[in-house]
Amino acid sequence: MRQRQAPSGPAQALADALSAEYAAIFAYGPIGVRLTDAARTAARRAEAAHRARRDELVLQLSAAGGQIPADRAGYALPFPVTDRASALRLAIEVEVRTAAYWRAVLPHTTGTDRNRALAALTDCAVRATRWRRTAGTNPLTVPFPGRPT
């Protein structure tokens, strides 16, 4: 997963968010296989949410005639996912990083696009909080989701 850079406009910001959604979907594969029961179900739901957001963005960018970034065959994970603890740590990181891309969309958009970006940012922040609770980490929340630390 790559680090977020400042986008140059609304189309680029949305394309960057789409790339973040691709990476999140990829990451939930290794996450899900290391979890069981309710956590595995939550990982499946999170992946489905990212897939739905990806699909919305592809349609939106296509309709606007924008450039659609290609999904990669694979993504480098920030650390090995070898057990439940590392899977939960990655789930938190995925949501935090994806939230950062959606936060970057906000200053470049208005109206419906801005509302969608805010909803995506909120969804990521809520999922990150849930993953922190599942992992037993503190603090559960951060003051400004998506903001670089």
N, C-alpha and C positions, 0 to 999 in steps of 0.2 A: 504494500500500500504506500503510495507516495504522499509526500507532505503537500498541503494546500498552499497555492500561490495566489496572489491577488488577481482576480479575473479582470479583463479589459472592457467588459460590457455585459449586457443581459444574456446574449446568446452564449458567450464564452462561459459565464458563470453557471448557466444551466448545463452546458456541456461538461463542465468540470464536476458538477453535482452528479451527472449521469455516470461519469467515470468512477466517482466514489461509490455509487450504488452498485456498479459492476464488481468493484473490489469487495464490498460488503457481502454480496451474494457468494462470491468465491470463498471468503473467509468462514462463512457459516457451515461449509462442508466439513472442514477439520474440527470446527467447534462442536457440531452436532454429534460426531462419532465418539467424542470423549465425555458426553453427558448422558444421563439416564433419566427416566421418569419425567417429572414435571419440567425439569430443566431442558431436556431434549425436546419436549413439546414446545417450550418457549422458544428454543432455537429455530425450530421449524416455522413457527409463526413469524419470528423476526425475519427469517429468510424470505418468507412469502410476502411480508410487508415491503421488503427491499425490492423484490421482483415486481410487485405491483407499481411501486414508485418508478422503477426503471421503465416499465412498459408505458406508463403515463408520459414520462419524459421523452421517450423515443417518438411517441405519437405527436406530442407537442412540438418537438423540434422538427419533425418531418413536415407537419402541417405548416409551420412557419418558414419552411425552406432552409432551415438551419443545418449546419454541419453536425452530423451525428458521429461522435467518437466511436471507434470500434472497441469491442470488448477484447480483452487479451485472453490467450489460452490459459494463462496462469498468472498469479500475483505472488510476489515475495511477502511472506508473513514477517512481522517484526521480530518474532521469536518462535521457537519450536512449540508446537502444541502436542504435549505428551501425556497429559492427564487432565482431570477435572479442573484443577486450580488454574492451569495455563489456558484451558479452554474458556473459563470464565473471565480470566484477565484479557484474553483476546476479544471476547464479546464486548466487554466494556470499552476497549480501545477502538473497536470497529465503530461502535455507536458514537463515541466522542469524536473520532475523525470525520465520520460522515456528517455529524452535526456541524462541524467546522465548515464543510463545503456548503451546506445549506445556509449557514449564517452569512457566508460570503455572497450568496445570491441576494440577500435582502436589500442592500443599498443600491442594487442595480435594477430592481423591479418595482412595479406598482400594481395595484388592483389585484386581479385574480392570481397573477404570477407570484406576487408578494405573499398573498394569503397561502398559496400552496407551499411556498418556501418556508413560511413560518410554521405551517402544520408539519412539514417534514422535520424541521429543526426540533419542534416539540416532541414528535414521535421518537426521534433519536435520543433526546434527553430523558424521556420517560423510560425507554428501554435500557439506557445506561444505568439509570437509578435502580431499575429492577434487577439488572445483572449485579450491580454492587451489593444489593441486599442479598441476593442468592449466594454471592461469594463471601459475604460477611465482612466486606470492607467498609471503611469509614473515611471521610464523610460519604453519606449516601448520595448527596446532591452537590452540585457546584453552583456558585452564584450566577454565572453567565455561561450557559451551555454553548458549546461551539467556539468559545473565545480561547485563543491560545493562552497557555499557562506560562 
